[in-house]
Amino acid sequence: MKKIKASTPGKLMLFGEHAVIYDRPCIVAAVDQRFMVTVEEIEGEEIVVQAPGVGMHDYRKKLADLGETRIPKGLRFVEETVRSFYEKHKNGGLRIKTENHFSSEFGFGSSAAVTVGLAKALHELFKVEILEHELFEFCYQVVLKVQGVGSGFDIAAALYGGVLYFVTGGKRIEQLKVSNLPIVVGYTGVKADTPTLVRQVAELRRQHPIRVERWFEEMTAMVEKAKRWFPQGEWFKLGKLMDENQEILKKLGVSSVELDRLTGAAVKAGADGAKLSGAGGGDCMIALVGEKKRRMVEKAIEAADGEVLKVKLGAEGVRIEK
Ligand code: PMV
């Protein structure tokens, strides 16, 4: 029977995290570590999922029960994507396999990547035409249903790839022309829980609305500058902007001992600037650093107990693999 394989890139947030939840812009880059999703029609009335990355082998669910009973955490996005698709279109047995090129612990956006890959593969398998912005909306609704919160920036990165200027819910999505972004990525070794951190910031905003809104406005100004400076390759200025963005993230309370240690070490070793990337609390940090000092910065991150991840930014968006 027909089989379709799709692949999607992971992502890293460059500027504007958290503020982007509140109708503001951010800058996100797709990374060249890809997620694979294979779908195949099978006989019978169930879906069979193999997702070794989240420790799931031969998970079975009757089509009639999709979304109705308890779902293991790692499979909520898979099940909700199939349920949403079947609600509108076709029904039938499916075998689904997901494979990671990278650990889902890194915070490269595995949930969004799997959702986009699976949605694309299902539309392809059943020959349902869909425009890119409609596919964005379909996937964004899946994420909101499963997670309750989220700006959709990770969906956009998985779908369109490249380096994007993105406003909450996809109100604006613009591809920036950026080449050879000189970035070093360090993993803290700590897995962060995005919804918890988003709720934490929401609570701070409830308690101190004026202060937090002012920080978000400052971040917006940074994102607008970064939008101009990335295509011009103004790495030094962008580095300084990263330091400023990191200061606000610290005030928001989302940095951590590990993130402070790794960003501090990177800057001390000669990076132009460094910040956490994403929700905070753990996951990855990024540093802008010229070629000459790159090795020094990588060594400093390792000496500070970080793991340097070799990734390239600006990767291609979702694609069907032959
Ligand atoms: O934790 P990550 O890498 O998925 O990033 C979350 C970024 C937030 O702005 C905090 C949330 C969002 O959906 O935009």
Residues whose N, C-alpha, C, O or C-beta is under 5 A from the ligand:
A	BS01	PMV	E17 H18 V20 I21 G107 G150 S151 G152 F153 T194 S277 G278 A279
